[in-house]
Amino acid sequence: MTTQATKLAVPGPLLALGNILRFLMKSPTSAFGLLVISVLIVVAVFAPWIAPYGPYAQDLNNTLAAPGGAHVFGTDELGRDIFSRLVYGTRITLTIIFLVSIVVGPIGLFVGTTAGYLGGKYDTVMMRITDIFLSFPSLILSLAFVAALGPSLNNAIIAIALTSWPPIARLARAETLTFRSADYVAAARLQGASTSRIVIKSIVPMCLPSVLIRLTLNMATVILTAAGLGFLGLGAQPPVPEWGAMIAMGRRYMIDSWWLVTFPGFAILLVGLAFNLLGDGLRDALDPKQMNRR
């Protein structure tokens, strides 16, 4: 009885989250992705205590020092510690991911669910706009927006957000077309529920798992796009320790000072891989067929 009462006392969302975490930890690849992202968050929060030097501290007597000794990852052309700049760069990466997610998710979910549920001319217009965005590579379209807005980290985030919502909208629309003919939606319609209430209460919750998975998988593309803009000088501006900008600054010395581009490049690769692995794990964890097997 005590065990049963304890189970009943656990809130549904917390119980579901626990089940998802247990499923993710059973898969080595998903667990690796979750671990890397968790470490990234910890490093970003405690950056001042982890980094041995400030991200902008210069030592002109110790420029282009090889990894080792007081500088684990070496120094750049201005004597700045590469490891410290990578640590502080995690904050920028998380900021980009967070801001893009809170913009892209709601926009894509709104456009996709309303277009799928309402149909007609509204659906046609919104999907044609989506197709226009999807017809261009995200980096090229982001370059166009940043060129119009001006080079800066904030404008790069805006540009990435403006080009990342179409896949979410497409997915949400496909899910909505499946759920809008469901019995519970028809029942809500017969009870006199408004269109907005049906979409918000009945359609959106059913689309959230797929949208969450897609958002996680898209984060690798977001990171690469942000790094690409930084590398081209249209994202974060020097001396901001953004990983793409660090690679751009170090490419002039990469033949003799390989560490200037290797460590930032590896950080981008590792974080992008982690989000892809976590997204694959979430897809399996939130798949109803997989849930039934558990």
N, C-alpha and C positions, 0 to 999 in steps of 0.2 A: 504493500500500500504506500509505503514511504517513497519507494522508487517511482511509482506511478504518479504520486502527487508532485514529486520533484520535476518529472518530465512535463506535467501539465503546467507547472509554474514558469517554465522557460518560455519567454516570448517567441512567437513564431519567426520573426525576422532573425533573431539571434540564433535560433535553432537551425534555420536554413543556412546562415552564414557559417556556423560551425560545421555543418555537413559539407559545404563547399570547400572550406579550408582543409578538412580531413581528406577529401577527394584529391585536392591539389597536392597535398603532401605525400600521397601514395605514388604519384608520378614523379620520377627523378627530374625530368625536364621541367615540369610545372613548378616543382619545389625549387629548382635552381633559379627560374625566372622570378619567383616570389621572393627568394632570398636576396637576389641582386637588387631588386626594387626596394626591399626593406632596408638594405644597407645604404642605398642611395638616399633614402629619406633621412636615415640617422646621420649620415655624413653631412647632408645639407643643413640639418638642424644644429648640429654641434660643430660646424665648420670652424669657428674661431678657436675651439679647443683641440681640434684634430690637426689643422694646418700649422706647421712649425713657423711659418712666416706669413706676413700679410700678402694679399694677392697683388699689391702694387709696390711692395718693397723692393728697391733696386740695390744691387751691389755691383757697381761698375768695375770693381777689382776682381770680380769672379764671374765674368760673362762666359756663356757657352761652356760651362763646366759639365763634364761628363757625369752620368749618374754614379752616386756613391758618396760616402762620407756624410757631410752635413746636408747634402741635397740628394735625396734618394732617387729622384727622377731627373736630376741635373738642373741647369739653369738656362735661361734664354739669352738673347743678345743684349739684354739690359741687366742681366744678373738676377732676374726674378725667378723664384723657385717654382719649377714646373708642377711639382706635387701640390703645393699650396694653391696654385691657380686652378688646377684640376678640381681640388676639393671645393673651392668657392664656385667653380663652374657648375657643380651639381645644383646649386641654388637656382642658377639661371635656367638650367634644363628643366627642373621641376616647375619653375614659374611658367615656362612656356607650355609644358604639358598641362598644368592645372588651368591656366587661362584659356587655352585652346579648347580643352574639354568642356568647360562650363559654358562656352559659347557655341561650339559645334553640336554638342549633344542636344540641347533644347531646340536649336534651329532645325537641325535635321529631323528630330522627332516631330516637331510641329508641322513642318512642310510635308513630311511623308504620311503622317496619320491623317491630316486634314485632306490631303489630295486623294488618298486611298479611300477615305470614308465618303467624301462629298462627290467625287468623280466628276463627270461632265467636263465643261470648259475649264473649270478651275484646275482639275487634275491635268488636263492637257497642257495648259499654260505653265504650271509649276514644273511639270516633268520636262517640258522643252527647255525651260531655263536650267534645270538640273543637267540635261544632256549637253547644253552649251558649256557648262563648267566642266563636265566630265570629258569633253572632247579635247581639252588641253592638259598636258602633264602638269601636276600640281606645282612643281618647281618653276616652270615657265610662267604659269599664271601668277604665282606669288611674286616672281620678278617684276611682272607688269604692275601689280598693285604697289609694290614697294617703290618702284620707279616713279609712280604717280604721287605717292604719299611722302617719299623722302626716306633716305637710309637711316634707320634707327632700330633698336631692339623692339620698342613698342609697336612701330609700324610693321615690323616683320611678324610680330604675333598677330596683329590684325590681318595681315595678308594671308598668313597660314590659316587662320580661322575662316576667312572668307572663301578659301579654296578647299576646305576639308569637310564641309557639311554635305555635299551631294551624295557620297556613298551612303551616309547615314540616312538621308532622305529616301533614297532608293530602297534600302533595306526596310525602313519603317513602312513605306507604302506597300511593299510586297507582303509584309506581315499583316497589315491592316486589311488588305484584300482578302486574306484568309479568315480573319476574325470577324469582319463586319457582317457576315451571313450566319454567325453562330447563334444558337438559340438564346443565350443570355443577353446578347445585343438586341435581338428581336423582342425579347421580353421587356427590356428597358425602354425600347421604342414604344411598345404598346402601353406602357405605364405612363407615357407622356413625358419622358425624360428629354431634355433639350439636346441638340446636337453637340454642344460643347461639353455637356455633362457625360454623354455617352463616350465621346472621344477621350476625355480626361479620366473618367472612372472605369471604363470598360476596355478601351482599345490600348491606351498608353501603357498600363501595367503589363499587358501581354507582350508588348513590343520591347519593353525595357531589357530583358535578358539578352536578346539578340543585339540591341543597340549597344549595350555595355561591352559585349564581346567585340563588336566591330570597332568601338572606340579604343579598346585596349590594343587591338591589332593595328589600328591606325597610328598609334603613338610612335611606332618605329619610323613610319613615313614622316610624321611631324618632326621628329628629332633630326632626321636626315635633311629635311627641307630647311629647318632652322640652321643647321650646320652649313648647308650649301649657301644660304643667304649670307651667313657670317663670313664664309670663305671668300665670297665674291665682293665683300665690303658693303653689302646692303642690309645686313642685320646688325648685330651688336658691333659697336665701334670701339677700336682700341682706346684705352688699355683694358676694356672690360674682359674678364677671363672667360669668354664663351669659347667652347671647344672648337667650333668651326673657324672662328677668328684666330684662335691660337695656331691652328694648322696653316692658315693663310700667312701669318707672320713668320712661321718657322720654315715655310717651303723654300725660302731663299738660302737656308743653311742646311737643308736636309741631307745633302751628300756627306758632309763632314760631321754634322750634329743631328744624327738620326732621331734622337729622343724628342726633339721639338715637335715632330709630327706623329711619331709612333704612339706615344702615350695618349694624346688627345684622340687620335684616330681609333685606338683600341677602346677607349672609354665610350665613344659613339657606337662602335660595333657591339660592345658588351651590353649597353643599355637597350639598344634596338633589339638585339637578340632576346634579352630578358622579357621585353614586352611581347614579342611574338610568341615566346614559349608560354608566358602567362595567359595570353589570349587563347592559345590552343587548349590549355588546361581548362579555362573557363568555359570554352565551347563544349568540352566533354562533360564538365560538371553540371552545366545548365541544360544539357540535352535531356529531354524527358525520357528517352530510351535508356540513357545511362543512369538516370535517377531511379528508374524502375529496377535496374539490375542491382542497385545498391539496396 
